[in-house]
């Protein structure tokens, strides 16, 4: 009997979803994107700029066979469900599948779930819909913009600088880094001094004179103050206040990446790879289940069902006094609220209960996500903060202490925060305390610190640059490449993409407005900036006598004539010939060679007269079954012509 066909992105999702849905469903994977823009047309954009930016899509490398298999599955299917990820990119992948598989409206439905659990998946199928073309238009506009900007700026950079490439979001991130570096270089440190009284249980810092703020700029000023001080400090004022310390909101993509960097020392890419695994499914004792909700989000919203379950959990495990209120974020212009914050799929699935099924890094990240979501719904902590002011000959010193009166959310989240008790001794007004010593120290103001991944992601988020799904990739690219686009422009573009997604802006009009302003600026830059002078090698071309220079090509650096295109001489570097065995066809030697793309293979030294070649290393012996050459790969010896494999001793 024909089955309903469900297409997801990741192969790891197929098994649990098929189990949830039952025998009437077959679940297969597209293995991510199946198509992308070609490199045809003007500047290789893969877009017809003169025909309202009509895109030209081609199968991605290695995806033709996947598309072919999916078409076969569709032929025998009763109905097709497109169940790619619940964001704009996932919506675009569903549209590409719809288009390339030649589906009709009556043949398919779009299904979206925020977590891979049985209840969530089954519930999603009750609310199937059609593809949201506004979301697709938004994502495709982003892709076209990135292609145009990336290709044009990369060409500009390659011809004018030592850089290799650029992109819309990466360029802005790089500009932030460069601007910060210039701040650091321009910074002039200023001298200042501190003075404090040292007691048995605490220190008290000088902060004012005659109740006015004081700055000590040099050692002479220090000596003047020390001459006025005694070792007796009189208590002038004691102020004690109760303060509420609220828990933080549950994680969104950017805050997860920041905290994983700060607390776990994970970079953004590692964080997202682990989170993807936790989302797609972990094999527990009797089931495969997603442990967290979808990890690409900028919303702190939690579902009513999850909140209800957490409140019951808090009441049962900690008591009613630990139940807090739901956090409601101030609405930002560039926040999408398509799905929830990052949270555990079940509050009853504690980190300790699943620890044995997780790697150490998976456990660390799941534990932080779990307790952040739990803590976000717990009551505030209450601290008693005490400030004591001492007077010493009209100079005021201050010390502070803190006692946690009610731990609230810190009951579960203390490991991730620095809050702790700082207990002061019992002190009364007008008491006179004798200091053990009075110490002074020289300091210098420091420049702003360089960006860490966490700080750069936070800055990008606050400026409205990029989207949660782009941060990890951006961090990778700016570390790998020597790469600029206006910060405000990029943030405004994100707002335009949001408007397209909401059906409030026309994507073709947005692209025209962008291109009509962008392309003249790029042409002006090409004309105005001096061309980068190629590095000379000190040798001359054997063909025309012009200097030889180092150039960058698709496969790395090479040496060529500076008189190109009039002279097309390229210097070939001599390399050691490594002989492997005799050629079975002509008797010459099989030697190591490299393809145009730099991949190692083994070919006859008598080429082109003899075209014998192997991708795997030949061992110089013939196959006992067919007489073909035996080759070795990863310690296994197999025949290059038949299925014979030599048994390992």
Buried (B, 14 or more C-beta within 10 A) or exposed (E): EEBBBBBBBBBBBBEBBBBBBEEEBBBBBBBBBBBBBBEEBEBBBBBBBEEEBEBEBBBBEEBEEBBEEBEEBBEEBEBBBBBBBBBBBBBBBBBBBBBBBEBEEEBBBBBBBBBBBBEBBEEBBEEBEEBBEBBBBBBBBBBBBBBBBBBBBBBBBBEBEEBEBBBBBBBBBBBBBEEBBEEEEEEEEEEBBBBBBEBEEBBBEBBBBEEEEBEBEEEEBBEEBEEEBEEBBBBBEBEEEEEEBBBBBBBBBBBBBBBBBBBBEBBBBBBBBBBBBBBBBBEBEEEBBBBBBBBBBBBBBBBEEBBEBBBEBBEEEBEEEBBBEBBEBEEEEBBBEBBBBBBBBBBEBBBEEBEEEBEEBBBBBBBBBBBBBBBBBBBBBBBBBBBBBBBBEEBBBBBBBBBBEBBBBBBBBBEBBEBEEBEBEEBEEEEEBEBEEBEBEEEEEEBEEEBEBBBBBBBBBEBBBBBBBBBBBBBBBBEEBEBBBEBEBBBEBBEBBBBBBEEEBBBEEBBBEBBEEBBEEBEEBBEEEEEEEBEEBEEBBEEEEBBBBEBEEEEEEBBBBBBBEEBEBBBEEEEEEEEBBBBBEBEBBBBBBEEEEEEEEBBBBBBEEBEBBBEBBBBEEBBEEEEBBBBEEEEEBBBBBEEBEBEEE
